[in-house]
């Protein structure tokens, strides 16, 4: 990965500066955000909240009781089992401290912030390599082997989007409980497959901590709200470890409102399934290999003889389309890019741009591969 390439998706300012293209002219496929934007109910709530100056002049509720009740109803878990913060990273950092994690098995490739958080906490990392040949699926028999006290994994997996079934995960958590292994489960994209969530099971499994995001699915990552579910005693300990007032009054009210819009959630899932299927079909017809994603993005491998980096740069420079450069994903073989699922029209634009770009980029793979 070039030193000029952003560590994460959604960093259009840096792309704009590098390619000298106004960010307003770039179409972002690098960040996995609901392309239809937030529910109207959320926007209406924000306007109403801003009309009441007390929401700006008063401190947030330290316990976030109202937000927790809304999250509890949405995720099917008790409010006392929930911890909220301004995003996933503060929650993970706190869990690593409170659980005194020593040695973590980390399936890779994975979200790059996992290893960074583990490094900050001084945790020894044992990488477990997932392969394209296995479709990046977890081998739960292998994950339980070895000398580690924690396994950190995601469902759906990131960057592939591959989904493990709820039954398989529950069996794995149960086996790990017998061996006193804690499971840290990132469900950032589980809203697209809610029946496979283990959030509601965190109360009965003392060795399970589940992390959730609401802002990606509801199209408001700028509000920075994440939550975790754990047994009640651990949830209280994690909450007390977090900095106070980490979620603003505006973010709390907006997210609480969004969670009640069940028709928005169902519509989002349906549209995403249709759009993702069409995008995958379009890429497959171009000879571009895609993986079985259950999320709102597709990881794909470019055809042989083509440099993924060259294609990534070409799509920006010539078509103003920004995909996720995947070269900083640990143990992910070269040749992979990732695209968020956007609207039908935008996805068709991407497929067309890739179709025109592939012949232009052929022969650009390292070593002049044919």
N, C-alpha and C positions, 0 to 999 in steps of 0.2 A: 504494500500500500504506500502511495506517495505521501510525503509529509504534509502535502497540501490537501489530502483527502480527509474529510471530517470523520471523526471516530464514530458518530451516530448518523442516522438518517435525519432528514428535516432541517439540515443546516444550510439553508439556501444563501445566507449572507456570504459564507466562505466560497460556495460554488460561484456565486455572482462575481465576487472579486477575482477569483482565479480565471474565469472564462470571459470576464468583461461583458457580462450579459445582465441587464437589470433583473433583480429577483422577481419582479412582477411579470416578467416574460417567461419564467421557468415554471414548468408543470412538474410537481413533486410526486414521484412514485417511490421515494426513498423512505418516507415515514408512513407507518401503517395506521392511518387515522380515517374514521368514517367519512367518506367523500361527500355524503349528503349533509354534513354539518350537524350541529346539536339539535335536539328536539325543540320545537317552538315553545313548549312549556318551560324549558330551562331559560330561554331568552326572556320570556315574559317575567319569570321570577326574578331574574337579575335586574330588570328595569324597576320592578316594584321594590326590591330590596334597596336599590340606590336612592329611591325617593324617601326612604326612612333614614335620616342622618345618623340615628343611633347605631346602625350597622357599621358606620365608619368611625364613630366616636367611642364605641364600646369594645372591650376586649372579647375575643371569642370565648365560648364555653370551654373550659379546660377539659371537661369530660366528653365533649361533643355528643351529648346524649341524644339530641334529635337526629343528627346524622347517623349515629350508630343504630338507632331504631329503624331508620329507613333502609340502611344497608342490611340489617338483620332480616327484615322482611323480604328483601330482594334476593339475598343469598341463602336463606333458610337456616340461619344459625342464630344463637342467642346474642343479644347485644353485649353481654358480659364477656363473650368470647372474641370480641372484635377490638382491634387497634387501628386507629387512623393516623395518617401523616401526610405530608406534602410530597407524596410519591413513594415509589418502591424502595429506592436506595436507603433512605433513612430507616425504614423498617428492617431491611436486611441487615444493615450495620448494627442496629440495636439487638436483633435476634442473635447475631454472631457473638456479641458481647455477653448477653444474658445467659446464653446456653453454653458459654465457654467452650466453643468448638475448637478442637485440636487438629483433626485431620478430616478433610472433606473430599469425598469422591465426586468429581465434576465431569459429567458427560460433555464432551466437546465434539463439534462446534457448539457454542452457546452464546447467549447474550454477553457482550464483552464486559459489562459492569459486574458480573458475578465474580470473576477472578480479581478485579480491582478491589471489590469489597472484602474478599477473602484476604487479599494482601494487606489491606489496611488493618485488618483484625489479627494479623500474624498467624493465620491458619495455614497449615500445610495442605497443599492441593495435590490430589491424586487424579490426574486426567484419565478419563475413560473414553477412548476414541470411537465415535459413531461414524459409520461409513456410508457413502452414497449407495454402495451395493446392497446394503440392508435397508435402504430408504430412510436412513437415520433413525430407525426404530430402536427403542430401548430393549435390551436383553435383561430382563429383571433377575434372572438367575445369575448373570454375571455381575450385576450391580450390587448384589448382596455379599459377594465374595470379597475377602481382603480385610485389612486392618484399618477401618475408618469408623468414626463415630457419627458422621453426617453424610447424607447424599443430597445434593442440590440439583434439581431437575425442573423442567418446564413442561406443561401440557396445556395446549399444543406446544410442540417443541419449537424453539427459535434457534436458527433461522429457517428451518424446513417447513414448519407448520404441521408436521405429522402429529396425529392424535393417538394417544394411548387410551384404551377403554377404561371406564370407571371400575369395572370388575377386576381387570388386571392390576390396576393401581392399588385397589383395596387389598388384594392378596399380598402385594408387595409390601405395603405399609404394615400389614399384620405380621408378616415374616420378619420385617425389620424390628418390630416392637419386641419380638422374642429375643433378638440379639442386641437389644438396647441401642439401635441405630435410629437417629432422628432423620426424618424426611422433611426437607424444605422444598415446597412445591410452588412454583411460580405459575399461576393461572391467569397471566395478563390478557390472554386472548380466549379464555374459556367461555366468554359471553356468546361466542359464535357456536358453541356446543355445550350448553349449560347442563344437559343431562349427564355429562361426564365429569362434572365438577366434584371435588372432594371437600369443598368448603364446609358443608354441613357436617362432615365427619370429623372435623378437627376437635370437636368437643369430646368425642368418645375415644380418640386415639391420642394419648399424651405425647407420642413421638411424632406427631404431624403438625406442621405449621404451613398454612396456605396463604399465599400472597395474591391479591387481586388488584386490578386496575379498573377504573370506571371511565377515565377521561378519553382513552383511545376509542372505545366502543361508542361513546356518546359525543365524540367529535370536539372535545374541549381540553386538549393536553395542556393548554396554557393555564388552566386552573389548578393543576398539580394536586390531585387527591388520589391516594392509594390506601388500601387497607389490608390487614392480615387477620387470619382466624387461628386461634389456638385454644388450648384448655384454659379455663378461667384464671387459674393462678398464674400461669405463664403470661397470659394476655395482660393481666394487671402489672406484672413485673416489667414487661416490654413497654407498656404505656408510661410507667414511671421513669423509665430510662430515656424516653424521648424528650427533646426540648419542648417547653410549653408553647401553646398557641401556634402550632405548626400549620393549622388549616384556617384560612381566613373566614370571616363571616360570609363574604360573597361566595366563595367556593363551596362552603358547607351548604348554604341555602340552595344554590344552583344545582348541586349534585343530588341533594335530597329530593328536589323537585323532579329531576330527570328520571330518577329511579322508579317513580310512580307511573311513568308513561310506558306501559307494557306493550301498547300497539306499536310504538316506535321501535322497541327492542325486537319484536317479532318481524316487523317490516325490514329492519336492518339485516336480520339473519337471512331472510328469504332473498332479498336483493343481492346480498353478498354471495350466496350459493350460486345464483344464476350468473352473476358477473364473473365469478372466479372460474366457473366451468367454461364459460365462453372464452375467457382469456387463455385458459389452459389448452383448449382446443385449437385456438389460433396459433399459439406457440408450437404446439405439437406438429401442426401442419407445416411449419417452417423448419422442422427438424431440430427444434430446440427442446431438450429434455426437461420436463418439469417433475416436481415431487408432489406426493399426495397430501396437499395442505387442507386443514380444516379451519384455517384462520383467514384473515383478510389480506393475505399476501401469497405470492408464489416464489419459491426459490427455483432457479433454473440454471442448467449447464449449457453454455454456448457450444455450437458444433465444433468438431475437431478442426484445427487449423486456424481458429479465430481467437484472438486475445480478448478476454473479458474486459480488461482495462481499456484497450483500444476501442471496443464497442461502447463502453460506458462513456468515454470521452467524446466519441463521435455523436452519440445520441444527444449529449448536452450541446456541443458546439453547432451541430447541424440542425437539430430538431428541437432543442430547448427542453428536453425531457431528462429528468434526473432520476436514475435508478439507484439502488443501494449497492455501492461497491462492497463486496463481501470478502475482500482480501485480508481484512483484519480479524476474521473469525478463525479462532485457533483450530488447527487440524482440518480445516475445510480445504479440499484440493483446489488448485487454481482453476479458473474457468467458470466460476459461479457468479451470478448476479441475482438480485431479488427485486421484485416489483410489487408495490402495494396494489390492491384491487381498488380501482376508482370507478367513475361512472362508465356506462356503456360507451358513450362517445369518446371519452378520454382513453379507455382501454383499447378501442379500435384504432385510435390515433397512435398509440404505442405499438400495436401489432404492425401497423402499416410502416411505421418508422423503422422497426427492427427488420422487416422484410426488405426495405430499401437499403438498410445499412449493412446487412450481412455480406452481400457481394463486395461492398467497398472495403470491408474489414478482413476479408479472407486472406490467409497467408501472413497474418500478424501475430500468430501464436509464438511463444518463446521457442527459439531454436529453429524457426522457419518451418514448423510442422505443417504438413499438407493435409 
